[in-house]
């Protein structure tokens, strides 16, 4: 882990430009650039800080694998995720339609919850597996999750759990706002969320090469925000910064500096 952190501590020179949004694109089928998808294995370091200058905490290795294939006669993209912090604290496997990135199948497990969930969007069925919940999985949790799942079929949506992949596929343009109908299976209803390209920035890789990025922002009331740095050349998400009353949370792609 120490050697990984060294990769993330080189100097970043920042030139940030802010501009007022001028156009809005509500993402529908056909709007995503599927050719921008980065297939293969890549990893991020996830960590939290109480303040922007305090030591890193809760350091986690996020491993992602994106593969093209076939599922039930359809061309699909399979995304697997594993989050390691001494042990596996989270794992997920998602199968997406290769044409519009709609979800076909989604399975996830969080150690903190003690159970796994499986949502089959073809058969419109959901299943829950107890993996150590004291007293079993409450029926109320299942009922709410199933109701939200059923409502998700009312309109085209994208899987919020695969957001780092979704941001690779957006048609970026200066000052553009994207409205995405997001659904995270098992964790709430589908909802429309706005993300705005607020400017450009530069990150630096471990060879000292500057990488020009789009800066994509999602802001909530109370100065809570999510911010993403997307490489203009490859559309890869290189960095995420989240701010909340509890502090900051970062994801930085290994091989790229996360400092500014």
Residue pairs with C-beta under 8 A, 6 or more apart in sequence:
1 59
1 61
4 45
4 61
4 254
5 45
5 56
5 59
7 206
7 254
7 255
8 45
8 252
8 254
8 256
8 257
8 258
8 259
9 257
9 259
10 204
10 206
10 208
10 257
10 259
11 204
11 257
11 259
12 202
12 203
12 204
12 257
12 258
12 259
12 260
13 202
13 204
13 210
14 201
14 202
14 260
15 200
15 201
15 202
16 199
16 200
16 201
16 215
17 199
17 200
18 198
18 199
19 174
19 175
19 198
19 199
20 175
21 175
21 176
21 177
21 196
21 197
21 198
22 175
22 176
23 173
23 175
23 176
23 177
24 176
24 177
24 178
24 179
24 194
25 31
25 171
25 176
25 177
25 178
25 179
26 178
26 179
26 181
26 192
27 158
27 170
27 178
27 179
27 180
27 181
28 156
29 100
29 102
29 156
30 100
31 171
32 100
32 101
32 166
32 169
32 170
32 171
33 169
33 170
33 171
33 235
34 98
34 99
34 101
34 169
36 168
36 169
36 234
36 235
37 66
37 77
37 165
37 168
37 169
38 66
38 168
38 234
38 235
38 236
39 66
39 67
39 68
39 77
40 65
40 66
41 63
41 64
41 65
42 64
42 253
42 254
43 61
43 62
43 63
43 64
43 253
43 254
44 61
44 62
44 64
44 164
44 251
44 252
44 253
44 254
45 59
45 60
45 61
45 62
45 250
45 251
45 252
45 254
45 258
46 58
46 59
46 60
46 61
46 62
46 83
46 249
46 250
46 251
47 56
47 57
47 58
47 59
47 60
47 249
47 250
48 56
48 57
48 58
48 246
48 247
48 248
48 249
48 250
49 55
49 56
49 57
49 247
49 248
49 249
49 250
50 57
50 246
50 247
50 248
51 247
51 248
52 248
54 247
58 85
59 85
60 83
60 84
60 85
60 89
61 83
61 84
61 85
62 81
62 82
62 83
62 251
63 81
63 82
63 83
63 84
64 79
64 80
64 81
64 164
64 165
65 78
65 79
65 80
65 81
66 77
66 78
66 79
66 165
67 77
67 78
68 75
68 76
68 77
68 78
68 98
69 75
69 76
69 77
69 78
70 76
71 78
71 95
71 104
71 105
72 104
72 122
74 97
74 98
74 104
75 97
75 98
75 99
76 95
76 96
76 97
76 98
76 104
77 95
77 96
77 97
77 98
77 101
78 93
78 94
78 95
78 96
79 92
79 93
79 94
79 96
79 162
79 165
80 91
80 92
80 93
80 94
81 90
81 91
81 92
81 93
81 161
82 88
82 90
82 91
83 89
83 90
83 91
87 111
88 111
89 110
89 111
89 112
90 108
90 109
90 110
90 111
91 108
91 109
92 106
92 107
92 108
92 109
92 161
93 105
93 106
93 107
93 108
94 103
94 105
94 106
94 107
94 159
94 161
94 162
95 103
95 104
95 105
95 106
96 102
96 103
96 104
96 159
96 162
97 103
97 104
100 156
101 158
101 159
101 165
101 166
101 169
102 121
102 156
102 157
102 158
103 119
103 121
103 157
103 158
103 159
103 183
103 185
104 121
104 122
105 118
105 119
105 120
105 121
105 122
106 118
106 119
106 121
106 159
106 161
106 185
107 116
107 117
107 118
107 119
108 116
108 117
108 161
108 185
108 186
109 115
109 116
109 117
109 131
113 133
114 130
114 131
114 132
114 133
114 134
115 128
115 129
115 130
115 131
115 132
115 133
115 137
116 128
116 129
116 131
117 126
117 127
117 128
117 129
117 145
117 185
117 186
118 126
118 127
118 128
118 129
119 125
119 126
119 149
119 185
119 186
120 126
120 127
121 153
124 149
124 150
124 153
126 142
126 145
126 146
126 149
128 137
128 141
128 142
128 145
130 136
130 137
145 185
145 186
145 187
148 183
148 186
148 188
148 189
148 190
149 185
149 186
151 189
151 190
152 183
152 185
152 189
152 190
154 190
155 181
155 190
156 181
157 181
157 182
157 183
157 190
158 166
158 180
158 181
158 182
158 183
159 166
159 182
159 183
159 184
159 185
160 182
160 183
160 184
160 187
161 184
161 185
163 182
164 237
164 240
164 251
166 180
167 216
167 228
167 230
167 235
167 237
168 230
168 235
168 236
168 237
169 235
170 178
170 216
170 235
172 197
172 214
172 230
172 232
172 235
173 197
174 197
174 200
175 196
175 197
176 196
176 197
177 194
177 195
177 196
177 197
178 194
178 195
178 196
178 216
179 192
179 193
179 194
180 192
180 193
180 194
180 195
181 190
181 191
181 192
181 193
182 190
182 191
182 192
182 193
183 189
183 190
183 191
193 218
194 218
195 216
195 217
195 218
195 228
196 216
196 217
196 218
197 214
197 215
197 216
197 217
198 215
198 216
198 217
199 215
200 212
200 213
200 214
200 215
200 232
201 212
201 213
201 215
201 229
202 210
202 211
202 212
202 213
203 210
203 211
203 213
203 229
203 238
203 239
203 256
203 257
204 210
204 211
204 256
204 257
205 211
205 255
205 256
205 257
206 255
206 256
206 257
211 231
211 233
211 238
211 256
212 231
212 232
212 233
213 229
213 230
213 231
213 232
213 238
213 239
214 229
214 230
214 232
215 227
215 228
215 229
215 230
216 227
216 228
216 229
216 230
217 225
217 226
217 227
217 228
218 225
218 226
218 227
219 225
222 245
223 243
224 243
224 244
224 245
225 242
225 243
226 240
226 241
226 242
227 240
227 241
227 242
227 243
228 237
228 239
228 240
228 241
229 237
229 238
229 239
229 240
230 236
230 237
230 238
231 238
236 253
237 253
238 252
238 253
238 256
239 250
239 251
239 252
239 253
239 256
239 258
240 249
240 250
240 251
240 252
241 248
241 249
241 250
242 248
242 249
242 250
250 258
252 258
